[in-house]
Amino acid sequence: MKVNEKRKIFGLTMTRRAWNNVLVYALLIIMVVFWYVAPPVKEEAEKGIKDEASPGEVIGLIPDDGNLREIQIDELRLVLEEQKWQCQTPCRLSEKAAESVVENWLALTMEPTNQTAENLITDVYFRFAGGEEARVELYADPELIVRLPNQQQNFRVKEFTASQLLGH
């Protein structure tokens, strides 16, 4: 073995090939350590949390987590009691119609729009488990629009009419 084929680092004398192997294994160990300390970012997290919906994106109004406990539309008050939606007195809806109104709100899909909302129909209040409340405004012109006043955003309602959402 030739002298220039050996390298001495930190008092260790090894061949060039041995030092290359040490470097390769050290890099692999570092990669494994970083993999477990900071695992790769999932695709959803790469997109980031969106504060606003992008145009053309269809979203739901109420999350599917089952925390909705009450919907109030003018004098109509629908409350979840013992896993069943009931209309509080005075109630102008039948039991089936009240259930249909709740199902329509839960299934409501919408997409962002830049149209200005005109002709306010009513405010709708949602109460969730844990005491959280939300208010949306329902507009009739130029088409059925849900406005989120806290976020200053307008959304075009898809597949539902005002009468289906209000129980008329």
C-alpha positions as CSV (number, residue, x, y, z in Angstrom):
1,M,0.0,0.0,0.0
2,K,1.4,3.4,-0.9
3,V,1.8,6.1,1.6
4,N,-0.3,8.7,-0.2
5,E,-3.3,6.2,-0.1
6,K,-3.5,6.5,3.6
7,R,-4.9,9.5,5.4
8,K,-4.5,10.5,9.0
9,I,-7.4,12.5,10.6
10,F,-7.8,13.0,14.3
11,G,-5.1,10.5,15.0
12,L,-6.8,7.8,13.0
13,T,-4.9,6.4,10.0
14,M,-7.1,4.8,7.4
15,T,-7.1,4.3,3.7
16,R,-8.9,6.7,1.4
17,R,-11.6,4.1,0.7
18,A,-12.2,3.6,4.4
19,W,-12.5,7.3,5.1
20,N,-15.0,7.5,2.2
21,N,-17.1,4.7,3.8
22,V,-17.0,6.5,7.1
23,L,-18.3,9.7,5.5
24,V,-21.1,7.9,3.7
25,Y,-22.2,6.1,6.8
26,A,-22.0,9.4,8.8
27,L,-24.2,11.1,6.2
28,L,-26.8,8.3,6.3
29,I,-26.9,8.5,10.1
30,I,-27.5,12.2,9.9
31,M,-30.2,11.8,7.4
32,V,-32.0,9.2,9.5
33,V,-31.8,11.4,12.6
34,F,-33.2,14.4,10.7
35,W,-36.0,12.2,9.2
36,Y,-37.2,11.2,12.7
37,V,-36.6,14.7,14.3
38,A,-38.4,16.5,11.5
39,P,-40.4,14.1,9.3
40,P,-41.3,15.2,5.8
41,V,-44.2,17.7,5.4
42,K,-47.4,16.3,4.1
43,E,-49.0,17.7,0.9
44,E,-51.9,19.4,2.8
45,A,-49.5,21.2,5.1
46,E,-47.4,22.4,2.2
47,K,-50.4,24.2,0.8
48,G,-50.7,26.0,4.1
49,I,-53.9,26.8,6.0
50,K,-56.0,29.0,3.9
51,D,-57.6,32.1,5.5
52,E,-59.7,32.6,2.4
53,A,-61.1,30.1,-0.1
54,S,-59.7,30.4,-3.6
55,P,-62.1,31.3,-6.4
56,G,-63.9,28.3,-7.8
57,E,-63.3,26.1,-4.8
58,V,-66.5,24.5,-3.4
59,I,-66.6,24.4,0.4
60,G,-69.1,23.5,3.0
61,L,-70.5,26.0,5.5
62,I,-70.7,23.8,8.6
63,P,-68.0,21.2,9.5
64,D,-68.9,17.6,9.7
65,D,-67.7,17.2,13.3
66,G,-71.3,17.0,14.8
67,N,-70.9,19.9,17.1
68,L,-73.9,21.9,15.8
69,R,-76.5,22.2,18.5
70,E,-78.9,25.0,17.3
71,I,-79.9,27.0,14.3
72,Q,-81.9,30.2,14.6
73,I,-83.6,31.8,11.6
74,D,-85.7,34.8,12.7
75,E,-88.3,33.3,15.1
76,L,-87.6,29.7,13.9
77,R,-85.4,27.9,16.4
78,L,-84.2,24.4,15.7
79,V,-82.5,22.6,18.6
80,L,-80.7,19.2,18.7
81,E,-82.2,17.3,21.7
82,E,-81.4,13.7,22.3
83,Q,-79.9,13.2,18.9
84,K,-83.0,14.6,17.2
85,W,-83.7,18.0,15.7
86,Q,-86.7,19.7,17.2
87,C,-88.4,23.0,16.4
88,Q,-89.0,25.1,19.5
89,T,-92.4,26.6,20.1
90,P,-93.9,28.6,18.5
91,C,-93.0,26.6,15.4
92,R,-94.4,27.0,11.9
93,L,-92.8,23.8,10.5
94,S,-93.7,20.2,10.8
95,E,-91.2,17.8,12.3
96,K,-90.2,16.5,8.9
97,A,-89.8,20.1,7.5
98,A,-87.7,21.1,10.4
99,E,-85.4,18.1,9.9
100,S,-85.2,19.0,6.2
101,V,-84.1,22.5,6.9
102,V,-81.3,21.3,9.2
103,E,-80.2,18.7,6.7
104,N,-80.1,21.4,4.0
105,W,-77.9,23.7,6.1
106,L,-75.6,20.8,7.0
107,A,-75.3,19.8,3.3
108,L,-74.9,23.4,2.1
109,T,-72.0,23.9,-0.3
110,M,-70.9,27.2,-1.7
111,E,-68.1,28.9,-3.7
112,P,-66.4,32.2,-3.2
113,T,-67.7,35.1,-5.3
114,N,-66.8,38.8,-5.7
115,Q,-70.4,39.8,-6.3
116,T,-71.8,42.3,-3.9
117,A,-74.7,41.0,-1.9
118,E,-77.9,42.9,-1.9
119,N,-81.4,42.4,-0.6
120,L,-80.8,40.8,2.8
121,I,-83.2,38.0,3.6
122,T,-82.3,37.2,7.1
123,D,-79.5,36.6,9.6
124,V,-78.9,32.9,10.6
125,Y,-77.3,32.0,13.9
126,F,-75.5,28.8,14.6
127,R,-74.7,27.6,18.1
128,F,-72.2,24.8,18.6
129,A,-71.2,22.5,21.5
130,G,-68.9,24.4,23.8
131,G,-70.8,27.7,23.5
132,E,-69.3,28.9,20.2
133,E,-71.7,30.9,18.0
134,A,-71.6,32.0,14.3
135,R,-73.7,34.3,12.3
136,V,-74.2,34.3,8.5
137,E,-76.3,36.7,6.4
138,L,-78.4,35.3,3.6
139,Y,-78.9,37.5,0.6
140,A,-81.3,37.1,-2.4
141,D,-79.7,39.3,-5.1
142,P,-78.2,38.9,-7.7
143,E,-78.4,35.2,-6.7
144,L,-78.6,33.4,-3.4
145,I,-75.5,34.5,-1.4
146,V,-74.2,33.6,2.0
147,R,-72.1,36.4,3.6
148,L,-69.7,35.7,6.5
149,P,-69.7,39.1,8.2
150,N,-66.8,38.4,10.5
151,Q,-64.6,37.5,7.5
152,Q,-66.1,40.0,5.0
153,Q,-66.5,37.2,2.4
154,N,-69.4,36.4,0.1
155,F,-70.2,32.9,-1.2
156,R,-72.6,31.8,-3.9
157,V,-74.9,29.0,-2.6
158,K,-74.9,25.9,-4.8
159,E,-77.9,23.5,-5.2
160,F,-80.2,25.1,-2.7
161,T,-82.9,27.8,-2.8
162,A,-83.8,30.2,-0.1
163,S,-87.1,28.4,0.6
164,Q,-85.2,25.1,1.2
165,L,-82.9,26.8,3.7
166,L,-85.6,28.8,5.4
167,G,-88.3,26.2,5.5
168,H,-90.9,28.2,3.5
